[in-house]
Amino acid sequence: MVRWREELVRSAILFTMALVLVAGFWFHREFYQVGFYPLLLAGGFVTFLVMVVARYTLSGAIRGRTRGALTFSLEDGEHLLQRRATLAILPPETRAPPPGSITTAKFETGPEFGRYRLVDAYRKTLGDLDAEEAQRAGYRDPEDLRRAWQARGLWRPDAVVLVARLEPVGGAAR
């Protein structure tokens, strides 16, 4: 439901921008009488302004600042970027922002790779993660998740992890 509403709002914004641009063509007709240089400067400025508004609207930056950052391993970050994952399984010390807020996603090597809305977050033990959660995190099955987790450290079924459900915001996947 939220995705549908966001798409409708984005489409309405783009349609409004199209109307403004078409009105700009009509205004251009009148503006040509002023001369080339005023047309070049004013037209360039207005075009730049329209592109900046479009960029920030589609990136989600207009809706508010991000609250915190979540750090992902290279593999987990790639799962999110390729949209193979909607769930992230993070170490227990991860501090998640409140559900519903927009967060910055970073690779553990430092670079930011997108913005995501934290839909839900809960803690669970590694041993209690089921096959559906493993698949939603981008892994084939729980055994695949176990192998990936062991590459980071010791797999302990009683270890508590943070399970975060994420939704890309605007141009999240770059």
Residue pairs with C-beta under 8 A, 6 or more apart in sequence:
2 167
3 167
10 57
10 58
13 57
14 54
17 50
17 53
17 54
20 50
21 50
24 46
28 39
28 43
31 38
31 39
31 42
31 43
32 39
56 62
57 170
58 170
58 171
59 115
59 169
59 170
59 171
60 102
60 115
60 169
60 170
60 171
60 172
61 170
63 102
63 169
64 102
65 102
66 101
66 102
66 103
66 104
66 115
67 97
67 98
67 101
67 102
67 103
68 95
68 96
68 97
68 101
68 103
68 104
69 103
69 104
69 105
69 106
69 112
70 88
70 90
70 94
70 96
70 103
70 104
70 105
70 106
70 116
70 118
70 164
71 94
71 106
71 107
71 108
72 80
72 88
72 90
72 105
72 106
72 107
72 108
73 107
73 108
73 148
73 152
74 107
74 108
74 109
75 138
75 148
76 85
76 88
76 89
76 137
76 138
77 105
77 106
77 107
77 108
77 113
79 85
79 137
79 138
80 88
80 105
80 113
80 114
80 116
80 138
80 166
80 168
80 173
81 113
81 114
81 173
81 174
82 173
83 168
83 173
84 138
85 136
85 137
85 138
85 166
86 136
86 165
86 166
86 167
87 133
87 136
87 137
87 138
87 163
87 164
87 165
87 166
88 137
88 163
88 164
88 166
89 129
89 133
89 137
89 145
89 149
89 161
89 162
89 163
90 96
90 161
90 162
90 163
90 164
91 161
91 162
92 123
92 159
92 160
92 161
92 162
94 162
96 103
96 118
96 121
96 162
96 164
97 103
97 118
98 118
99 118
99 119
99 120
99 121
100 117
100 118
100 119
101 117
101 118
102 115
102 116
102 117
102 118
102 169
103 115
103 116
103 117
103 118
104 112
104 114
104 115
105 112
105 113
105 114
105 115
105 116
105 166
105 172
106 112
106 113
107 113
113 173
113 174
114 168
114 169
114 171
114 172
114 173
114 174
115 168
115 169
115 170
115 172
116 166
116 167
116 168
116 169
116 172
117 166
117 167
117 168
117 169
118 164
118 165
118 166
119 165
119 166
119 167
120 164
120 165
121 162
121 163
121 164
121 165
122 162
122 163
123 160
123 161
123 162
123 163
124 133
124 160
124 161
124 163
125 157
125 158
125 159
125 160
125 161
126 149
126 155
126 156
126 157
126 158
126 159
126 161
127 157
127 158
129 142
129 145
129 161
129 163
130 142
131 141
131 142
133 163
134 140
134 141
134 142
134 144
134 145
135 141
136 165
137 145
139 145
139 148
146 155
149 155
